[in-house]
Amino acid sequence: MRPTLKLLDEELIDRIVAEARDVLLKLGVEIHNPGVLSLLADHGASVGQGRQRAHLGGDLIDRALKTVPRSFKLFDALGNETHDFAGDNVYFTPGSAAINILDGRTGEMRRPETADYVDFVKVTSGLQHIASQSTALIPADVEPRISDSYRLYLSLLHGEKPVVTGAFTIEAFEIMKDLQLAVRGSEQALREKPLTVFSCCPTAPIKWSDVTSQNLVDCARASIPVEFISMPLSGFMAPVTLVGSLVQQTAETLSGLVISQLANPGHPVLYGGSPAVFDVRYETTPMGAIETMMLNCANSEIGKRLGMPTQGYIALSDAKQLDAQAGLESGIGAVLAALSGINSVSGPGMLDFESCQSLEKLVVDNEICGMAYRLLDGIEPREDFPSIPLFEELLREKHLLIADHTRRYLRREITFPGPVIDRSNRDRWFREGRLTLRERASREVARLIEKHVPSRLPAETKKELTRLMEAEARRCGMQGLPTAAYSIPS
């Protein structure tokens, strides 16, 4: 049997949802986009003249819940299926979008550049348990206005895995859509085989900005899947109780769902978020707090109760280095996310309150994710009954190292991690250089970069991606792209 975790019973979930619906009806949602307000008003929402608040009745929410897909799939750049967001299927993706990288050579945080991003794509491409890329780093060596599209461009140029991404401006959406069309070939092909998921983030409390609400509508009309990233902060920008925060997160996510489904009924979404508690001692939002993890897991239960696939920002750490705290927080988060059946888990590689990405931590987290997957396989009999013949062989041979039963089931039963995880005895560890975790992780990062196989996209497609990106860079005042962007091994 598959092990599972439940934090809420169905009665409590239903009460949370009912309260959230009441909030949307009586208090409404603040929206700073006239077009979105008009869309809501045209479909029956109560929008006061000259006001930026829409009150959503139960009929609007019910209509959205009826049209939203119960699952959807993602496909890589070559058109191969990689994700099926159905049931309790779990997929891990690196956290984003970090403004810093932890330099593997110096151990210091710094602003990332294009070369760092290309290395990130190469490393992610080689990680077995990380199913997708994300636009994880914000390169500081390009014009900020092209930052969103540039990260997607580098991801598509150098990697094949689908991409979790997003736009911080309204203008960035069109070029980001065009980059996807260059890969897929047509709007219909992109609809049939989605290549990305865009993050769309309401603002606490219960608010949508002009940019994020427009991004949501644009994604919906192009049938590009989105993940709703509501971010209540318990005790600061949300009630201090976990249930109160869940009511707010549910209201914010349901408001996004209504906008999405009005813009395009059947638009695929992930019911997600990045909630956190607020540590009043340090004025920080700890993503590694157990209560933050509980909020993510409980939010997924609510999303599944409402019939949607889910997402959560979990399996990451607030530590500043690749240390015991980083492993503690990321490991607990990955296991809880897997047991909760969160469909899309965003977080591996992240440090320092979602502001720093570490390639070394990413390869360690890949091993953590592999352990979580083994846990989900559970325990089941494999020719274990009757057991007498196996124990007779053990008593006769004094071991079962080369037994037929061992050879059949060894790799199905026991997970063997990569070289990042130390399982050698002390003598062997000494002989092989007494490497620390950071040193082993750095070696693995270097190996993955060295062994990276360039994307198998056709050369003409890569040229079109580059043509589109260079044109966008010129539009924003740049003479060209950093040379590291073109570093495609032959």
C-alpha positions in Angstrom: 0.0 0.0 0.0 1.1 3.6 -0.6 1.7 5.6 2.6 -0.3 8.8 2.9 -0.5 11.9 5.1 -3.8 13.7 6.0 -4.0 16.8 8.1 -7.6 17.8 7.6 -10.8 15.8 7.7 -13.4 16.3 5.1 -15.7 18.3 7.4 -13.0 20.8 8.2 -12.1 21.2 4.5 -15.7 21.9 3.7 -15.9 24.5 6.5 -12.7 26.2 5.2 -14.1 26.3 1.7 -17.5 27.6 2.9 -15.8 30.4 4.8 -13.6 31.3 1.8 -16.7 31.5 -0.4 -18.4 33.7 2.1 -15.4 36.0 2.2 -15.5 36.4 -1.6 -19.2 37.1 -1.6 -19.3 39.6 1.3 -15.8 41.2 1.3 -14.9 40.5 -2.3 -11.5 40.5 -4.1 -9.5 43.6 -4.9 -8.4 43.7 -8.6 -6.3 46.4 -10.2 -7.1 45.5 -13.8 -10.1 47.2 -15.5 -10.3 44.5 -18.1 -10.5 41.7 -15.5 -13.1 43.7 -13.5 -15.2 44.0 -16.7 -14.8 40.3 -17.4 -16.1 39.5 -13.9 -18.9 42.1 -14.1 -20.1 40.7 -17.5 -20.5 37.3 -15.9 -22.5 38.4 -12.9 -20.0 39.6 -10.3 -20.9 42.6 -8.3 -18.5 45.4 -9.2 -19.1 48.9 -7.8 -18.9 51.8 -10.1 -15.4 53.2 -10.0 -14.2 50.6 -7.5 -11.5 48.0 -7.7 -13.4 45.3 -5.8 -15.5 42.4 -7.2 -17.8 40.3 -5.1 -18.1 36.8 -6.3 -21.3 34.8 -5.8 -21.5 31.1 -5.3 -22.8 30.6 -8.8 -19.6 32.0 -10.4 -17.4 29.8 -8.2 -19.5 26.7 -8.9 -19.3 27.3 -12.7 -15.5 27.6 -12.4 -15.3 24.4 -10.4 -17.4 22.6 -13.1 -15.2 23.6 -16.0 -11.7 23.3 -14.5 -9.9 20.1 -15.6 -9.4 17.4 -13.0 -5.9 16.8 -14.4 -3.6 17.7 -17.3 -0.3 16.6 -18.8 3.0 18.3 -19.6 5.4 17.4 -22.4 9.1 18.1 -23.0 10.6 20.1 -25.8 10.6 17.1 -28.1 6.9 16.4 -27.4 7.3 13.4 -25.0 4.9 13.2 -22.1 6.7 13.9 -18.8 4.0 14.7 -16.3 0.5 13.5 -15.6 -1.0 15.6 -12.9 -3.6 13.1 -12.0 -4.4 11.5 -8.6 -1.5 11.6 -6.2 1.3 11.6 -8.8 4.2 13.6 -7.5 6.8 15.6 -9.5 9.6 17.7 -8.3 10.9 21.0 -9.8 13.6 23.4 -8.7 12.4 26.4 -6.8 12.5 29.9 -8.4 13.2 32.7 -9.1 16.3 33.3 -7.1 18.2 36.6 -7.1 21.3 34.9 -5.8 23.3 31.8 -6.4 25.5 30.0 -3.9 28.8 29.9 -5.6 30.1 26.3 -5.4 33.7 27.4 -5.5 33.7 30.1 -2.8 30.7 29.2 -0.7 29.5 32.8 -0.9 26.2 34.1 -2.3 26.5 36.4 -5.4 24.3 37.6 -8.2 24.0 35.0 -11.0 24.9 35.6 -14.6 24.1 33.8 -17.9 26.8 31.2 -17.5 25.4 30.2 -14.1 21.9 29.8 -15.6 23.3 27.6 -18.5 25.0 25.5 -15.9 21.8 25.2 -14.0 20.0 23.9 -17.1 22.7 21.4 -17.7 22.7 20.1 -14.1 18.9 19.9 -14.1 18.9 18.0 -17.3 20.9 15.2 -15.7 18.9 14.8 -12.5 16.7 11.7 -12.5 14.3 12.7 -9.8 13.7 16.3 -11.0 11.1 16.2 -13.6 11.1 19.7 -14.9 13.1 22.8 -15.1 12.2 26.1 -13.6 13.3 29.6 -14.4 15.3 29.4 -11.2 17.8 32.2 -11.4 17.6 35.8 -12.5 20.7 36.6 -14.5 22.1 40.0 -13.6 24.0 40.5 -16.9 20.9 41.3 -19.0 18.4 44.1 -19.1 15.8 43.5 -16.4 13.0 44.0 -18.9 13.9 40.8 -20.7 14.7 38.8 -17.6 11.6 36.6 -17.8 11.8 35.8 -21.4 15.5 35.4 -21.4 15.4 32.7 -18.7 12.8 30.8 -20.7 14.9 31.2 -23.8 17.9 29.7 -22.1 15.8 26.8 -20.7 14.5 25.9 -24.1 17.8 26.4 -25.9 19.9 24.2 -23.6 17.4 21.8 -22.0 14.5 19.5 -23.0 12.5 19.2 -19.8 9.3 21.3 -19.5 9.6 24.6 -17.7 7.9 26.1 -14.7 8.1 29.8 -15.3 6.2 33.1 -15.1 6.2 36.7 -16.1 6.7 39.8 -13.9 5.5 42.2 -16.6 2.5 42.2 -19.0 4.8 42.8 -22.0 6.9 39.7 -21.4 4.0 37.3 -22.0 3.9 37.6 -25.8 7.6 36.9 -26.4 7.4 34.0 -23.9 4.5 32.6 -25.8 6.3 33.1 -29.1 9.3 31.1 -27.7 7.0 28.2 -27.0 5.4 28.4 -30.4 8.9 28.3 -32.0 9.3 24.9 -30.2 5.9 23.5 -30.8 5.2 25.0 -34.3 1.6 26.1 -33.8 -0.9 27.3 -31.2 -2.9 24.1 -31.6 0.2 22.0 -31.0 1.0 24.0 -27.9 -2.5 23.5 -26.6 -2.3 19.8 -27.2 1.1 19.4 -25.6 1.8 22.1 -23.0 5.5 22.9 -22.5 5.3 25.3 -19.5 3.4 26.1 -16.4 3.2 29.8 -15.5 3.1 31.0 -11.9 0.3 33.5 -11.2 0.4 35.1 -7.8 -2.4 36.9 -6.0 -1.3 39.4 -3.3 -2.2 39.1 0.3 -4.8 39.8 1.4 -7.2 38.7 -1.4 -5.9 41.0 -4.2 -4.8 40.7 -7.8 -2.4 43.3 -9.3 -2.7 44.6 -12.8 0.2 42.5 -14.0 -0.6 39.2 -12.4 -4.3 39.2 -13.3 -3.5 40.1 -16.9 -0.9 37.3 -17.0 -3.6 34.9 -15.8 -6.0 36.0 -18.5 -3.4 35.8 -21.2 -2.3 32.3 -20.1 -5.9 31.2 -20.0 -6.7 32.5 -23.5 -3.6 30.8 -24.9 -4.4 27.6 -22.9 -1.0 27.7 -21.2 -1.4 26.0 -17.8 -0.9 28.1 -14.6 -0.2 27.4 -11.0 -1.9 29.7 -8.5 0.7 30.9 -6.0 -1.2 32.4 -3.1 1.2 33.6 -0.3 -0.5 34.3 3.0 1.8 35.0 5.9 0.4 33.6 9.1 0.4 36.2 11.8 1.3 39.1 9.5 -0.7 39.3 6.2 -3.0 36.4 7.2 -4.6 35.1 10.4 -2.0 33.6 12.8 -3.9 30.3 13.0 -3.3 27.7 10.3 -7.0 27.3 9.6 -7.4 31.1 9.2 -4.5 31.2 6.8 -6.1 28.3 4.8 -9.3 30.2 4.6 -7.5 33.2 3.1 -5.4 31.1 0.7 -8.6 29.3 -0.4 -10.3 32.6 -1.1 -7.4 34.0 -3.1 -7.0 30.8 -5.1 -10.7 30.5 -5.8 -10.8 34.1 -7.1 -8.0 33.2 -9.5 -9.9 30.1 -10.6 -13.0 32.1 -11.4 -10.9 34.6 -13.6 -9.2 31.7 -15.3 -12.3 29.8 -16.2 -14.2 32.9 -17.3 -11.4 33.8 -19.7 -11.3 30.2 -21.0 -13.5 27.5 -19.6 -11.4 24.3 -19.3 -8.1 26.2 -18.8 -5.7 23.8 -16.9 -4.5 24.9 -13.5 -2.6 23.7 -10.5 -4.2 24.6 -7.1 -1.1 25.8 -5.4 0.7 28.3 -3.2 3.7 29.4 -1.3 2.2 30.1 2.2 4.5 30.7 5.2 4.3 31.6 8.8 5.8 34.8 10.0 8.7 34.7 12.5 8.1 37.8 14.5 11.5 37.5 16.2 13.4 38.0 13.0 10.7 39.4 10.7 11.2 36.6 8.2 9.0 34.1 6.4 10.6 30.7 7.1 9.9 28.2 4.3 11.5 25.5 6.4 9.1 25.9 9.3 7.0 22.8 10.0 3.9 25.0 10.1 4.7 26.3 6.6 5.0 22.7 5.4 1.7 21.8 7.1 0.0 24.7 5.3 1.3 23.4 1.9 0.1 19.9 2.6 -3.3 21.0 3.9 -3.8 23.4 1.0 -3.2 20.4 -1.4 -5.9 18.5 0.5 -8.3 21.4 -0.1 -7.4 21.5 -3.8 -7.9 17.8 -4.3 -11.2 18.0 -2.4 -12.3 20.6 -5.0 -11.2 18.4 -7.8 -7.9 20.0 -9.0 -4.3 18.9 -9.3 -2.1 20.7 -6.8 1.2 22.5 -6.3 3.2 23.6 -3.3 6.4 25.5 -2.4 8.0 22.9 -0.1 11.2 20.9 0.1 13.4 23.9 0.4 15.4 25.6 3.2 16.1 28.9 4.9 19.7 28.0 5.5 22.4 30.1 3.9 24.8 27.2 3.2 24.6 23.5 2.2 24.5 22.4 5.8 22.6 20.3 8.3 19.7 22.8 8.4 19.4 22.7 4.7 19.1 18.9 4.7 16.8 18.8 7.7 14.2 21.3 6.2 14.4 20.1 2.6 14.2 16.4 3.6 11.2 16.8 5.9 9.5 18.9 3.2 10.1 16.5 0.4 8.8 13.5 2.4 5.7 15.4 3.6 4.9 16.6 0.1 5.2 13.1 -1.3 3.0 11.6 1.4 0.5 14.4 0.8 0.4 13.7 -2.9 1.2 17.3 -3.9 1.4 16.9 -7.7 3.9 19.6 -8.4 6.5 20.2 -5.7 8.6 23.4 -6.2 11.6 23.9 -4.0 14.7 21.7 -4.6 17.9 23.7 -4.7 16.5 26.7 -2.8 18.0 28.5 0.2 17.6 31.7 2.1 13.8 32.2 2.0 13.5 31.5 -1.7 16.1 34.0 -2.6 19.1 31.8 -3.4 19.5 28.7 -5.7 22.4 26.3 -5.2 23.5 23.8 -7.8 25.2 21.7 -5.1 22.1 21.7 -3.0 20.0 20.8 -6.1 22.0 17.5 -6.6 21.6 16.7 -2.9 17.9 17.4 -3.1 17.7 15.1 -6.1 18.8 12.3 -3.8 16.2 13.4 -1.2 13.5 13.2 -3.9 14.6 9.8 -4.9 14.2 8.6 -1.2 10.8 10.2 -1.1 9.8 8.3 -4.2 11.0 5.0 -2.7 8.9 5.7 0.4 5.8 6.1 -1.9 6.4 2.6 -3.3 5.7 1.3 0.2 6.3 -2.2 1.4 4.8 -5.2 -0.4 5.6 -9.0 -0.6 7.8 -10.1 -3.4 7.9 -13.9 -3.3 8.3 -13.7 0.5 5.7 -16.4 1.2 6.3 -19.2 2.0 9.5 -18.0 3.7 10.9 -21.3 4.8 12.8 -22.0 1.5 14.6 -18.6 1.7 15.6 -19.1 5.3 16.8 -22.7 4.5 19.1 -21.2 1.9 20.3 -18.5 4.3 21.1 -21.2 7.0 22.8 -23.4 4.4 24.9 -20.7 2.5 25.4 -18.3 5.5 24.4 -15.3 3.3 22.0 -14.4 0.5 24.2 -12.1 -1.5 24.0 -14.1 -4.7 20.6 -15.8 -4.1 18.2 -15.7 -7.0 15.7 -13.9 -4.8 18.3 -11.2 -4.0 19.3 -10.7 -7.6 15.6 -10.4 -8.7 14.6 -7.8 -6.1 17.7 -6.0 -5.0 17.3 -2.8 -7.0 13.5 -2.8 -6.7 13.7 -3.0 -2.9 16.8 -0.9 -2.1 17.6 2.6 -3.3 21.3 3.1 -4.1 22.0 6.9 -4.2 24.6 8.5 -6.3 28.1 9.7 -5.1 26.8 12.7 -3.3 25.6 10.5 -0.5 28.4 8.9 1.6 27.7 5.3 2.5 31.3 4.1 2.6 33.0 2.8 5.8 35.4 5.1 7.6 38.5 3.6 6.3 37.4 3.9 2.7 36.2 7.4 3.3 39.7 8.3 4.5 41.3 6.6 1.5 39.1 8.4 -1.0 40.0 11.9 0.4 37.6 12.4 3.3 35.3 14.5 1.1 32.7 16.7 2.7 29.1 16.9 1.5 29.8 20.2 -0.3 32.9 18.7 -2.0 31.0 15.6 -3.2 28.2 17.8 -4.4 30.6 20.1 -6.3 32.1 17.1 -8.0 28.7 15.9 -9.1 27.8 19.3 -10.4 31.0 19.4 -12.5 30.3 15.9 -13.8 26.8 16.7 -14.9 27.9 19.8 -16.6 30.7 18.0 -18.4 28.5 15.1 -19.5 25.5 17.3 -20.5 24.1 16.4 -23.9 22.9 19.4 -25.9 19.2 19.7 -26.5 18.0 17.6 -29.5 15.8 20.4 -30.8 16.4 21.0 -34.5 19.0 23.5 -35.4 16.4 25.7 -37.2 14.3 25.8 -34.0 17.3 26.9 -32.0 18.0 29.6 -34.5 14.4 30.8 -34.3 14.6 30.9 -30.5 17.7 33.0 -30.7 16.3 35.3 -33.4 13.3 36.0 -31.2 15.4 36.6 -28.1 17.9 38.9 -29.9 15.0 41.0 -31.3 13.5 41.3 -27.8 16.9 42.3 -26.4 17.3 45.0 -29.1 13.8 46.3 -28.3 14.9 46.8 -24.7 18.1 48.6 -25.7 20.7 45.8 -25.6 23.2 45.4 -28.5 23.2 41.6 -28.1 23.0 38.8 -25.7 25.8 37.6 -23.4 28.2 35.2 -25.2 27.5 32.5 -22.6 23.9 32.3 -23.9 25.2 30.7 -27.1 27.6 28.2 -25.5 26.1 25.0 -27.1 28.6 22.2 -27.2 28.9 20.4 -30.5 
